[in-house]
């Protein structure tokens, strides 16, 4: 359910459970953590999904375990720690706990029909610890409140306007790959040094 590809210095990690809207189980989160850590030597990493939804968040079958699981934050931390350029190529809607992995990436590209929502208020759970600060840094305090407190669903166009997305593209993976061009042509130490200056 997690596919990994390596094309030279580019790693592509794909959520591959389209029949379940790429809903995440505990095992999938563990596999994602392994895949992300294995991409540490890559100059760039793209995270995407198959089907029409990037991820619906937690699988309902595992929701009791995943409500308070440290795996979400472990995954976000692993992505944020990568020295290379990281891009979330959102093939469709980004929802719930899956928001954390996209927020931890350096850039986010989405398909035109994608929506972003994080219904923690409705579900009676807290967001992942690092997510509110990342959300505020990208979209501002009022948009973070709109999403986390009011449960707003942002269209791709709204998310682009507030800074939560960096691009909208019909083919998010192709667009993300193009954005990786300069990083792939550089030394990993140079990519990492520039990332460190932007922290």
N, C-alpha and C positions, 0 to 999 in steps of 0.2 A: 504493500500500500504506500510505501515510500520508495520512489525511484531516484537513483543518483546517476548522473552522467558526468564524465570528465572529458572536455575537449581542450587538451593542452592545459593552459593555466586558468581555464574557465570551468567552474563547477556549477551544475544545474541540479537542483533538488526539487522533485515534483511530488506533490500530494496526489496520489493516484487511487482515489476511491470515489469516482464520480457518481456511482449509484447511490451513495449516501451523502452526496453534496460535500465530499471530503471532510466529513465530520471526524473529529480526532478522538482516538481512543488513547488510553494510557500507553499501550504498546507502541502506537504510532508516534507519540511524543518522545518515547525513549529512542525509537529508531531515528527520529529527526535530530535528536541531540547527538547521536553517534555520527550521522551523516554530516551535520554541520561541523563537528570537531574534525572530521576527516578532511574537510575543505580548508583547513588552516594553511595549507601550502599553496592554495590557489590565489591568484592575483584578483580574481573576482568570483562572486557567487551569486547566482540567481535562484530565487525561491518562487515556485509557481505551482499551479494545480492543473488537473485535467477536468474537462467538462465545463459547465456553465457557472459554477460557483468555486471561488478559491477555497473557502472553507466555511462551513456553517458553525464552526466552534466545536464545543465538546459533544461527543456522541452521547445521546440520551441514555444508552445502556451503561455508560461509565460515569454518568454525571455526578452520582453521589461521591465517587472516589475523586473525581477531577475538580469538584468545587473548591477544595482546599489543597489540591496537590501542588507540591513544590516543583513539579516537572515543567509547568508553564514558565516559571521564572528562570529555571535552569536553562530552558531552551532560549529564551530571550537573551540571557546573559551570554550564552555560547555564541549567538549571532553577533551581539555587540562586541564581543572580544575578538572576532576575526580581524586579521590585519589587512585583508584585501577589501575591495569595494563590494558592498552587498546591496542587492536590489530585489525588492519584492515585485514580481511581475504578476499582477492580480488579473487572472483570466476571467474573474467574475466577483460576485459579492464577498466581502470580508466581514465576518461576524463573530461576535462573542470573544472567547478566549484566543481565537486565532489572530485577533488584532495585535496581540503582543509581539508576535514574530515579525509582523510587517512594520510595526513601530520601531523595532530594534534594528531594522535595515537602514542603510544610509540613504536610499532612495526608494520611491514607490511609483510604479507605472501601472495603470489600470485600463481595462477594457471600458468602452463608452457606457455600457449598461451596468457597470458595477455599482454597488451601494456599499456603504460602510456604516455599521452600527454595532454597538457594544452594550447590550441591554442588562447591565449588572444591577441596576435599580429594580427592574421588573423581576429579575431572577432571584433577588435577595442574596447576591454574592458580592464580594469585593473585587475590584479589578486587580490584576497582577500588580505587585508593589511598584514596579518601575514604570508602569504604563501611564499613570496620570502625568508625571513629569515629562515624559516623552511626548505625550499628546499636547500638553501645554506648549512645549518648545516648538512644535510643528504648527499647530493650529491656533494657538492663543488660549487664554483662560476662558473666555466666554464660549468658544466652540467646544472646549473640553467639558465645560459644565453642560452645554446643550446635549452632548453625546452621552456623558456618564450620568448626569442627574435627570435630564428630561427624556433620555432614550431616543433622541432624534436619529433618523436614518438619513444620512447624507448621500446625495447622488454623486457620481464621479465628478460632475461639473462643480458642485458645491465644495467637494473635498479638494479639488484642484484650486479653487478660488481662495480657500482659507489656508492653503499650504500643506494640507495633509497628504495630498498627492503631488507628484512632480510633473507627471505627464499623463495624458490620455492617449491611447493608441489602439488601433484595431487588432494589432498583434503585439501584445505586451512583451512577450519573450523576445521577439525580434527587436523591438524598441529598446528593451533592457540590454540586449547584447550589443547594440550600437553604442549605448552609453558606456559600456565597459571598454570600448576601444582604447582610450588613452591609458587606462590602468593596465590593460593586457600588454601594452607596448612598453610599459615601465618596469623597473625592478620592484619586487614586492616590498623591499625596505623603503623605497621612495613613496609608494602608495601608503604604507603604514605610517610614515613620518607625517605626511600631509593629513591623514585621518587624525593623528594625535594632536595636531595643531588646531583642529576643528572641534575638539572635545570641549 
